[in-house]
Amino acid sequence: MESSVALAIVSAGVFFLVALLTGVWKYLQIRGSENASAHPYVDIAHRASLMYSFAAILLARFAEISQLSESVEWWAVLFPLAYFAYAILLYIIHGALRDTENQLKPPFKMGSLVLPPVFIGLSMWSLIVAEIGGFLVLFYGVLIAVLK
């Protein structure tokens, strides 16, 4: 198995496990809440983990089909997966700290810290480039295979 495919499959398993565990956390918060709801970021962490687990499977399949070099595929898989993990981690932190209901609304809080707007902007733009760029590279490799 190619290393890029293995990376994506293992990541899918980790993301799915996180989804299951955050699902328990979400349920416990719902059960203990007067209005039967979990903190928004606990809910977001749960849903994002589920979605990213299946996105990781898609990346694995695309890497498997792609006709690009293994090293190019590995980097193209790594960048989106790293940002998926980064996003999930931030959602979990916000859910645990209950510090915000919208991480993209100023002031940008992380616990008692207030993050500078430039950090949020750079973080979001790098996420956009990494996720879309990584997928476009893999999609290009798939198109080469399919259009032969």
N, C-alpha and C positions, 0 to 999 in steps of 0.2 A: 504494500500500500504506500502510495506517495506520502511524503511528510505533510504536504498541504491538506490532503484529504484527512489524514489522521488528526491533524490539529483541529480541523473543523468538526470532525465527529466527536472528539473528546470535549471540545467546547460546547457542542450541542448537548452532550450529557450533563456537563456542569451547569449550563444555563437551565436545563429542564429540572435538575435537582433543586436549584435555587428557586425555580418557579413553584415546585411542590412545597418547599419549606416556607417560602413567603406566603403561599396559599394558606398554610396552617396559621401563620402569624396574622394574616388578614382575617381569617375566621375567628381567631381568639379576640381580636380587636372588635369585630362586629358583635360577637357574643357579649363582650363586656361593655359595649357602648349603649348609652341611653337611646340614641337614634339609630341603632343597628347599622353603623357604618365604621369603616376603618379609616385611618388617616389617608388622605389622598396619595401620599407617596408610598405607603405600604401597598395600596392598590396598584399604583403605577409600577412598582418594582415587580409585583406578581405578574401583571400582564406583559410587561416588557420582557421579562425572563422567558415567559412562554413563547412570545413572538420571536425573540432572538434565538431560541433553541431551534425553531423550525427554519429561521433564516440561515443558521449555521449549517443545517442539513443541505439547504439549497447551495450554499457556498461549496460544500463538500462535493456535491454532484457536479457543479460547474467546474471545479478544479479537476475532477476525474475526467470530464469530457474534453476540457481545454487542451489545445495543441501547443501551448506555450511551454517554455522551459520550467522545470520543477522549481527552480529558485524564484522565478518571476511569479509563478502561481502561489508559492509559499508566502511571499510578501503581500500579494494581492488578497490572500485569505487573512493573513495576520492583522492587517490594518483595520478592516471592518470589525473583526472579532475583538480586537483590543478596545475599540471604542464602544462596542456593545457591552463589554464587561465594565468599562469605565462608567457608562450610563447607569447600568444596573447598580453598581456600587454607590454612585451618588444618590440614586433613588432610595436605596436602603438606608444610607446615612440620614437623609432628610426625613425618612419615615421614623427612624429611631429617635432622632433629635426633636422631631415635630417642630422644626424651626421655620418652616414655610409651607405654603400651599401652592406656591408658584415660584420655582427656582429661577425663572427668567424675568421676574418682576422686581425692579429695584425697591429697596436695597437688596443686594444679592447676599443672602445670609448663608453661612455654614456654621451652625451652632451659634456661638457668641461672636464669631468673626463676621466682618462685612468685607466681601470680596470686591476688588476694584472692577468697574464695568469692562475695562480692557481685557481682563482675565476671562470674563464670560464670553465676550466677543471672539477672542482668539480661540477659546475652547470650542465654541460652536462652529466657527469656520474651519478649524482643523478637523473636527468631526465630519463635517460635510464633505470636505476634500477626501478624507481617508475612506469613508464608507462608500461614497459614490465612485471615487477613483478606483478603489480596490475592486468593486463590482464591475466597473466598465472594463478593466483589464481582463478579468475572468470572462466576461461576456464576449469580448473580442476573441479570446482563445476558443470559446465555444462556437462562435460564428465561423471561425476558420475551419473547425471540425465539421460543422453542419453543412457549410457551403462548398465543401470539396467536390 
